[in-house]
Amino acid sequence: MSRGKKLDLFIGAEINDGWNEVQSPRKTTISNEIIDASKHFLYFSKEKRRGKTVTIVGIFQLSKTQSTELLKSLKKKLGCAGKYADGTMEFQGELKDKIRELLLKEGFRFRQGH
């Protein structure tokens, strides 16, 4: 190819040809039922994102206001960033022991072995 010429490719499929977006169902179902803190059975998991550790705690069945208040207080006490998504809370760093201690004070329970 010489300089200045652009390569023009046409594949042949268009969105208007009847193609649909594939939507896979969620792996877990989150209940809309709000339950008391003592009836929760939370678990921990740990993931690596962009080379950093993220601690995930869940699954919470709280109202939106309760979950945002709890997340805000935990982030303030831990001094780290975090978010609430799909019934789980994600915190930056490996904070399992500190989070467990704070949530036990709030009245939450954990699955055996977590």
N, C-alpha and C positions, 0 to 999 in steps of 0.2 A: 504494500500500500504506500502510496506517495503521501507526502505531507499535505494537509489541508482537506483531505477527503474524510468524510464521516462514514462509519459503518452503520448501515440501517438493517435491522433484523426484524422480521415479522414471524411470529410463532404461529399464529392462526387461531388461538382461542381468545375469546373475549368474555367479559363478565356477563354480557347480555345473552350469551349462548346457553343459558340455563344452569350455569355453575352456581352452587350455593356454598355458603360458608359452613364448615364442619364445626359443630358445637358438641363437644364431648360432655357427658354428665359429670358432675362433681364426684370425687372419690368418696367423700364423706358427706353426711347430711348433718346440718346444724338445725337443731330444734329451735323454734321461736319461743318455746316455753321458758319463762324466767324462773330459776330455782334459787333457793337459799345457798349461801356460801358454804355451809356445812355439808351440803349434799353434792357438791362438786367433787369429781375425782380427776384431778389434774395430772398431767404428765409433762416431762421435759424431753426436748430433743435439741440437738446441736447441729448446725450446718455451717459450712464455709461459704462465704459470699465475698467475691473479690479479694480473696486471701485473708479475710478477717472472720472471726468466729461470731456467730449469732446464736443466742439462746432463745428457744421457742417454748412458751408455756401455754397450755390450753387443755381442753376446750372449755371456754367460759360460756355460760348461759346467763348473761346479765343483760339488763336493759342498756340502751346506748349511753344514757347519762351515768349509770353506775360504772360501766366499763371505762368511760373516758376519765371519770374521777379517780378510779383505781389506777389506771395507767399513769395519770399525771402524778399521783402521789408516789408511785413506785419509781418513776423516772427521777423525781426530785430526791428521793431517799438514796437511790443508787448512784446518781450523778452520771447518768448515761442517756443515750437516745433510744427511742423505741417507738413501736407503732402497734395498733390494734387492727387486725384484718382477719376476716372469716372465722371469728370466734377465738383466735389465738393472739397472744401478745408476743412480740419479738423485741428482744433487747440486744444492743450491741455489746459484745464481749462474752466471756465465759463467767456467768454470774449465778450458776445454779444454786449454790449454797446460800448466797445472800437473798436471792428471790424466794427460796423455800422458807427461810426464816421469816421474812416479811409477810408472806401469804399465810403462814401458819398463825401469825398474830392476828390477821384479818379473819381467821376462822375457816379457811379453805383446807381441804384434805387432798391427799395425793394417792395415786395408784400405788400398789405395793411394788417396791423395787425402784421407785422413781424419787 
